[in-house]
Amino acid sequence: MSVSVVPAYRVVAKFARLAIGLNPSEAGDVIEQQLRPYVKNLLSNLHPSFLELGERSAITHLGDPNPDGLVQALSELEDGGAKEIAEQAIQTAEARLQRTDINARVVILPGDGESSVLVQQMRGVLGFSLGAQVVLTFVWPTENWQQWLEYTMTHEYAHLVRNHLFPRGLAGGRLVYMRTQEPETLLDAMIAEGLADTFASGLMKNIGPPWTSALTPDVEERIWPKVLRRLAVSDPSEIRRVLFGDNDRIPTWAGYTIGHHIVQGFMKLNAGTSLEKMIGMPASDIYEASGYPPNI
């Protein structure tokens, strides 16, 4: 068993070349008409709900690309060694956290070069896992994108392992743990992200993701009561709102930062517990033994 990397951006480059010279609307339609069945075939082994999510995400994250610009960007991914960088990062992660029972694929697709979230906040790379079988990674070449691709691959590998240990499925628009039939909660999501960032940061000590330290102590103290009362929520939109922030009542990256601090608190108070073991622990156990919040 292993994790393989699929350089899907190479195929999308062919779709983009077919659309060169068309008006913007027609170009977008041509690329989408080619991309949908391609992604659907790539994800054909997934549960239908995950397949639909993956297909929709591939279209959404591509946006409305200019074919010429898309071809140029994908050439930069090719010349920059995107596939090789992802493979090396996965190999490094596997050596640190060995799981011979995982069989998964990392699919690298182009992102939306006009998205400020992708290009600025995510440093050109955005990834998310579909269970323990597939990681979709959307990339647009920006400054230091190779470094962030390496970090994202390491981060997502930790998610694959945790998803394998705690398998989930989509039911009624929510992620549900298959063994208990209980929905994923905000606490579960925050701890999962905190574990993945701790794992990735441990392997890449020269990079500091902004989402793990996005809150000043006073802001974190102020926002914590709002997060605390929502720890058990399972509504995906509410979970995303707290994780990413809403530019209103919840600051950007609030859930990521707090989740990271909970994991760090657990590790400080339970030095004998390895990160490998923590990835297999329920979120509630980590939270309860974390000492978080330390100063509230």
N, C-alpha and C positions, 0 to 999 in steps of 0.2 A: 504494500500500500504506500501511497505517496501523494504529494501535492504537485501538480503539473501546471505550467503557465501557458495560456493560449493567447498569442499575440493577435487578437481580433482586429486591432487597429490596421493591420496589413490588408485585411479583406475590406474594411470600411474605406480605405484609401482607393480601392478599385471602384467602389460605389461612387465616391466623390468625383473621380475622374469622368465617370459617365454623365455627371451633371454639369460639368464645366461648359459654360456658354449659354446655359438656360437662364431664364429670369429667376429671381430669388424664390418665388413661390413654387415654380415647377421644379427647381433644383432640390428644394426641401422635400417635395413629394417623391421624387425619384430616389433620393437617398433613403428615405423612410420606407418606401416600398421594398427596397432591397434589404434593408437592415432588419425589419421585423421577422421575416422567415429565417434569416440567418441566426439571429439570437434565439429564436424559438427552437431551432434545431440544436444549438449549443446547449440549451437548458432542458432538452427533452426528457432527461432522466429525473428531473425534479418533480415534486408534487405539483399538480396543476395550479395551486394557489401561488406557490413560489415562482413557477414558470411565468404566470401572468404578471407578477410583480417585477420580475427581472426584465421581461420584454418591455413593459411600460417604462421602467427606469432607464433602459438603454435609449429609448426615444426621447424621454424628457431631458435626460442629462446631455444629449447631443445638442439640443436647442435648434436654432435656425442657422446652420452654418453656411458661410460663403464657400462654395466648392474649392475655389483656388486657395483660400486661406486654410481650409481643412486639409487639403493635400499637402500644403507646406508644413503645417503643424505635424502631420503624421510622418512626414519625411524626417522632421526633427526628432520624433520619438524613435524612429528606426535608426537614424544616425547616432542618437544618444544612447542606444543599447537598452531600451526599455525592457525587452524580454529578458535579457541577460541579467540586468540589475534585479529584476523581480525574482528570477531563479536563484541568484546568489543569496538574496535576502531570505528566501524561504529555506534554503539549505542551512544557513546560519541559525535560523530560528528552530529548525528541526533538530539540529545538533544540541541546542540548549534545552529544548523541551520535546523530548522524543515521544512520538506516538506512531507506532507501527500499524495501528488499526484505522488510520484516517486515509480516505481516498477522496481527494478533492481537486478542483480546478480553480485557478485564478484566471479570470477573463479580463484582459486589458482592452478597454474601449476608449475612444476619444470623448472628452468632456466638452462642455460649452465654453468656448473661449470668451464669450460675452458675459459670463456669470461672475459677478464679483465675489460670490461665496466660494466658488471653486478657485478662481485665479488669485484672489487676495487672502481670504480667510483660511482656505485649505491649502494654500501654497501650490496650487495646480494639480493636486491629487486628492481624490475622494474615493474611499472604498467602503463597501458593506457586504456582509455575508448573507447568503441565502441558506440558512441552516448550516450543516457541517459539510456540505458538498461543493458549494460554489462561492467564490468571492468575486463580485463585480468591482472593477477598479476603473475609474474614469480619470483620464489624464489630459492636461493641456500644458504644453511646454512653456513654463515660466522660469524665472530665476531660481536656480537650485532645485528644479523639479526632480532630478535624479535622486538627490538626497532624500526628498520627501516621499518619493516612490519607495525607496528602500525602507524608510520608517513605516509607511503605511502597510507594506507587505508584512513586516514583522508584527505590527499591531494586529492585522487581520488574522495572522496565523494563530495568535492567542485566542481570538474569537472562534476560529474553527475548532480548536481543542475544547474550549468551554461548551460550544454548541454540540460537540460530539458527546460530551459528558452529561449535558443537560439538553437532550433533543427537544426541539420545539416545532410546532406547526402552526399554520394560520387557520383560525376558526372565527367566523363572525367579525372579521376585520382586526382581530387581536392575535398576538403571538401567545400560544398556549403550550405549556410543558406537557409533553406527551405521556410521561409516566404518572403525573399527578392530575392532569387536566386543569391545573391552576394557571391563570394568565400571568404573563410576564408583567412585573410591576416597575414603577419608576426606580425603586431601590435596586431591583435586579439589573436594570439597564445601567444605572450609575456605577454599580460595583463592577459590572462586566467591562465598562469603558476604563474604569480606574485600573483594573487588572491588566488590560491590554496595553495601556499607556505605560504602566510600570514595567511590564515585560519588555516593550520596545525601547524604552528609555534606558533600561539596563544593558541592552545590547548596543545602543547608539548613544553613548554618553556625550557626544559632541553636538547633539541637537536637542533643543528644548521646545516642545510644542506649546504654543501660546494658550491652548485650551486647558492645560493642567494647572495654570497659575493665573487665571484671568480675573480673579477677584482680590481686591485688597482685604485685609483682615476685617476692617469695619464694614465693608460691603457684604462680606461673607456672613458676618454676624447678623447683619440686618436681614439678609435674604433667607437665612436658615429656617426660621419659623414657617415661611411660606412653602419651603421645600419639605419640611418635616411633616406637615399635614397632608402632603400629597404622596408620601412614600409608597402607599399601597395602591395608587391609581394604576389602572391598566389600559386606559384610553391612549392609543398610540400618538394621537395628536398632542395630548397633554404631556406625555413623556418627552416627545420631541421638543415641545415648548420649553420645558425645564432644562433639558440637556443643552439645547442650542441657544436658549434665550429668545425673547420675543420683541426686543427693542422697546419695551414698555415697562412692565413690572418685574420681569425676570432678566437680569443682565446677560449679555452674550457669554456662552460657555459655562453658565452657572453650574449645571448638572455635572459636566465633565470635571470641573475643578473640585467640586465637593466630593464626587466619587473617587477622584484621585487622592484627596486628602483622607478619606475614610480608609482606603487601602493602605496608605502610608502610615496612618495611625495604628492600624492592626499590626503591620510589620514591626513597628517600633515597640509595641507592647507584647508581641509574640515572636520574638526573634528566632525561636526554634522552629518556626513553621516556614517551610520553603514556599517560594512563589508558585512552584509547580503544584504543591499540595493545595495552595489557596485557590488556584484555578479550578479545582474540583470541589470547592466548598460552597455551600449555599450562601447567597448574599446576606441573608439575615444573620448567619453565624459570624460573618466577617464584620458586619456593622455593629453587632452587639458587643464584640470584643475589641472594637477599634478605639474606644475612648472618645469618640467623636460625639459632640463638638468639644474640643479641648478647653475653650475659654468662654463658653456661652452659658 
